[in-house]
């Protein structure tokens, strides 16, 4: 769970919504440190093609998600890092992008 500005945000809900977009291949949603909100919602996304950008993803999220659940930052990656068993390695994403 991500706590952003005192609101509980469940990454799985956001991941399921983003994954429902036909051009999204895989997605991971994590909380990254933020000086004002405590944590901010960040989405790491890889696409099936090159047809999407951050604005389009944000617009897609606005169709269903509450404003505080919409990722503040989208990171587009060719491939998301995986653990030795093939699952998306969210801890590696947080380590690399949180400045920790």
N, C-alpha and C positions, 0 to 999 in steps of 0.2 A: 504494500500500500504506500502511496505517496501522499504526504501531507503538504499541501500548498496553500499558503495563506489561511490556515486553519481548516481547510476543506479536505475531506478524504477523497482521494482519487484512486480508483482501481485500474491498474494497467491493463488487465485482461479485457475489460470492457472496451477500452480504446483500441487495443490490438485487434479484437474481433471486428470492430467497425472498419478500421483501416484495411484489414485483410479482406473485407468484403468488396473492396474496389477491384475491378477486373485487371488493372495494371500493376497491382502490388503483388510482389512475389513473396516477400517475408518482412516481418516487422517486429520490433521490440520497443516497448515503452518503459522508460525508467524515470526516476526522480534524480535530478542533478541539483547540487547546492545553488541557492540563490540568496543574495544578501537581504532582499526585502520579504520574500515569501517563504523562506526556509528551504523549500525545494521547488523546482519548476518541472513541469511535465516536458519530457523530451522524447521524440520518436526517432528511431533509427529504421530506415526503410530501404529495401532494395526493390527494383522494378523488374517487370517482365520485359519491358522495352524502355525507350528513352522519352516517353511521351508526357510524363508528369513533372511538375515543379512544386516548390514549397507552397505557393499561393493556391494552386489547385488542390493540394492536399488539405490546406487550411479550410478552403471553401467546402470541401467534401465533409470535413469534420463538423462544420457549422450546421449542416443539414440535420444532425442527430444529437450531437454532444452539447452539454452545457458549456458556457463560455470558459469556466475555470478548468474544464477537463480537456480543452483543446490544447495540444502541444504548443508550447511557446517557441520551440525550436525543432526543426526537422533536419536530420542528418541523412543525406542520401549516400548510400554505400553500394559498391558492386556486390559485396557479399558480407553478411553479418558474421562475426566471429562465432565459432562453435566450440563446445567442450569436447573432451575425448569421446563422448558417447553420441555426439552429433546434435546436441541441443544448443540453442542460441545462448551464448555466454554473456548474460546481462552484467555480471560482476566485472567482466573485462571492459565492457562499454563504460560503466560508471567510473572505473579506475582511470581509464584513458581520457575521458571527457570531463571529469569533475575537477581536474587539476590536483587530485590527491596522489 
